[in-house]
Amino acid sequence: MPSPPGLRGTVLVVSHPAGKPDACRPHPHARPVRAARGRMTGIPHILIAGGGATGTILAAQLLRRGARVSLVERNTVGEGVAYSTRDPAHLLNTRSAAMSAFPDMPGDFVDWLLRERGAADPAAFERRADYARYLKHLLAPWQDDPRLRILRQEAVAAQSEGVGVTLHCAGGEVLAGDRLVLATGHAVPEAEPGMRQPWREGGTPEGLVLLVGTGLTMVDEVLSLLEAGHRGGMLAISRRGLLSRHHLEEPPRAATLPDDVPVGEGPATIARWLRHTVAREVAAGGDWRGVVDAVRPEVQTLWRAMPEAGRRVFLRHGAVWWDVHRHRMPPGSRARLDAAMAEGVLRLQRARLRSLVAGTARLSLPGGGVEEIATAAVIDCRGIRRDPERSASPLVAGLLGSGLARIDPLRLGLDVTPQGALIARDGTVSQTIHAVGPPSRAALWEITAIPDIREQVARLAASFVPSCG
């Protein structure tokens, strides 16, 4: 949870509570007791497809509970889309105090920073590259333990075998396990013709850079261009021209929600309740950010209880407004964007990319107008917004094709239960294949940030291994 006001610049060491359900584990940074080779009978074997943040955190939580884990990831474990960046300007969008991988050890990330540096600020927004180092460190105690196997391959197919599951890798290896967890994170969208993918090194263009999208992906690209000394101008466009809000330097005071949280209501009722709650908090000397932070743990409950028609209305009209307030940028990042806009280096505009031909972009403007601009580069900053079926990995495409999985009615992702179990084409619930993190978004909505993911994977790990081995 965010640290209270007044902690900035101080060192926080959080003791690890004992006696909780997950506390039946060795400390994650101590060497585990090694299981004897050839004596794995009776130990659950969990296959994890995807070794980004979600898969790595799940693996660590399962290993703490005594399970065997086979982690399949073709790229570097512990990075994924979010944490593969090396750019020092790319920061976490959440304060350090809230970024532990373990629900029962909320200070673990800050403690790791303290061990690494000798000092740590729980209110700071650390570099994402440093968080990737923390994620990799989570598995270090088990690197020589036979209970952990990491395969640098791509998972391409899976079959449910009644009481177990098999996973096929691109290199030809076939793994057999008790459960398979899809922790594949966000699919990186392919750039459209003439556009460049985000988070890719492509040199510094000489001339105007058009950024399609004005969310946090755009913020990353602007900061990278500024770091590289780009002065040729940047134009960021989106249909509404909304910019993500920013965190305050100090955490806002914790807001207390009223008892009448509108569970089961539609988006209009929830929006009225939220505006009223914010007004009350501001009148009492607080800030809207405190209310949004207090609502976050309730979002999954609100989403699950919302009628499908209400979910559709929210996605069409309310989701973008929630996102710009919920997913905020660090204050330092906002200051750099404000300076770039004040200097005329960066402009934001309401517009839609109509066509792109030979370096000339045609933009549709509000009111029906059209503008043509010459561009040195066009970067796709619309984020992860592709159709989940069209952008499916070979593994997910195979599950969809075989009927072991299906897309949810709103086409947000895989159709899963609130516990993450895949729902097959015929409506049956899988006993062996689960999805966690972004692929399970349809059931939970808010499941892209570490505070939500760690809770989800902790529950799943406990369901697989109720007592520690």
Secondary structure, DSSP 8 states (H G I E B T S, - for coil): ----TT-TTS--------SSGGGSS--TTS------TT--TTS-EEEEE--SHHHHHHHHHHHHTT-EEEEE-SS-TTTHHHH----TT-B-SS-GGG--S-TT-TTHHHHHHHHHHS---TTS--BHHHHHHHHHHHTGGGTT-TTEEEE-S-EEEEEE-SS-EEEEETTS-EEEESEEEE----------TT-B-TT------SS-EEEE--SHHHHHHHHHHHHTT--S-EEEEESS-----B--SS--------S---TT--HHHHHHHHHHHHHHHHHTT--HHHHHHHHGGGHHHHHHHS-HHHHHHIIIIIHHHHHHHHS-B-HHHHHHHHHHHHTTSEEEEE-EEEEEETTEEEEE-TTS-EEEEE-SEEEE---S-S-TTTT--HHHHHHHHHTS--B-TTSSSB-B-TT-EEE-TTS-EEEEEEE-SGGGHHHHS--SSHHHHHHHHHHHHHHH-SS--
